[in-house]
Amino acid sequence: KHNPTPKVDTAPPVNANPPVNVNPPVPPNLPVDAEQPVGANPPPNANADPNVNRNAHPTVNLISIDQMVENAVSAQTRKTYFDDGYLFYKYFLEHHPTWVTDFAREELRAVEMRHQHLRTRARNKIVKEHFIEIVKLAHINLVMVMENVTVDGFMLYMESLRKGKSGKRLSRSSYCNKRSALNDMYRWHSESRVGCPVHIQQEMSNKFKGFTRVVTQEANHDGDEADMDQVKEGKDPMTKELYRKLCEWFLETGSLDGVFAYYYLVLSWNLMCRSNSTSLVCWNHIYWNAPDSYQVHFTHHKTDQFGDNAKNPRHIYANPLDPLVCPVLALSLYLTTFNVRSSPNGPLFPGSSQNDRFSKILAKTLKRHEQEVAQLGFRLDDIGTHSIRKGAATYCCSQPGGPPAAAIFLRAGWSMGKVKDVYIKWDIGGDNFVGRCLSLLNLLTPEFAVTQ
């Protein structure tokens, strides 16, 4: 017989979705506002803004224009510019009153009067700090009338500068810093945050060149040893002999500062970096990749502010033949003396101004051994923290059959020119070569390849 109504299976399919309960019941003994399970979606907020995307990325702090301007140079360079700017202000106030605004004059005079009861040094420090604060807002309330500043007047200011103790002229690098500080003052006073106008830069360049040439000729004519600072540029490179002596002198003190300065010096020499960059090394920048060496990554430095070359490490090798300058032994001594590893992201040298700390220890040590330093061919003023970087690079370049110049430049973070920077890149072989030379392994002996 024909069956017009076939039988239908009412069981749901195996993978069918369960029916949706629009109003799920609240479990018994559980308040409505009880805490939701982990991963549960929060209940909708009736007062929430419907235009806000709840799945968007978390809010990040916005960088203000003032922060961009203030961080265009490093904090130490910024401090130097502000110090020079305050000297500009005092000179202009005395010799060119029309170059200073009434606002700045009255503001700083009021601060000085409020702290009249303090000693001169403390009062001047407060006045200078207030000067820095109003300079940061100079694009709103002018501190100096930069339109009135002339190149001739500024060059006369440069000519009047002398060293406090000896009365000699400043070094060429010091005069260059003053010139850069003036450009920084233009930047703070401009709403668009630009430096000196082009015509001011051109006139300044021409007269500054003539000024430095006359200063150099005076120094050559007088023949005074104290005037050599006016001829040479910056500090002298540290020799290998002075480097070893400093390691010895630091350890002889038997103090915590001596151990700190010892490893700081050894690390700076082997990294061939600026002393300030050494203070920025953190624990997560250091990796062990071989029994006889470790590598350090720089997240950024002066010529690589964005850390584009952070993937290229500096290899630091042990020197078991000369324990005094062995970087691995120096690190071990530092770690056994200081309990510094608080967190993996913490600094290797914790504390503020560790670069300044090392600089002061270095100056005191050189002063204590002044006679021995003179026997090595240096004056106390010839050596500074930058001598380490210069000395390390000079030592590598002077080795017979030593590393190629490109490997040394890449290790130091120096530019080789636009074309070379594009086509000559970092490679592990060149950096290994430089690293072994910096550990003072003898390149002319088989022990140069020593591994333990």
Secondary structure, DSSP 8 states (H G I E B T S, - for coil): ---SS-----S--TT------SS----TT--TT----TT------TTS-TTS-TTS--------HHHHHHTTS-HHHHHHHHHHHHHHHHHHHHH-GGGB-HHHHHHHHHHHHHTTTS-HHHHHHHHHHHHHHHHTTTTTS-SB-TTT--HHHHHHHHHH---TTT-----HHHHHHHHHHHHHHHHHH-TT---S-HHHHHHHHHHHHHHHHHHHHHHHHH--GGGGGGTS-S-----HHHHHHHHHHHHHT-SHHHHHHHHHHHHHHHHT--HHHHTT-BGGGEEEEETTEEEE--S-BTTBTT-TTTTS-EEEE--TT-GGG-HHHHHHHHHHH----SSTTSBSS-SS-HHHHHHHHHHHHHHHTHHHHHHTT--GGG--THHHHHHHHHHHHTSTT---HHHHHHHHT----HHHHHH----HHHHHHHHHHHTT--TTSGGGG---
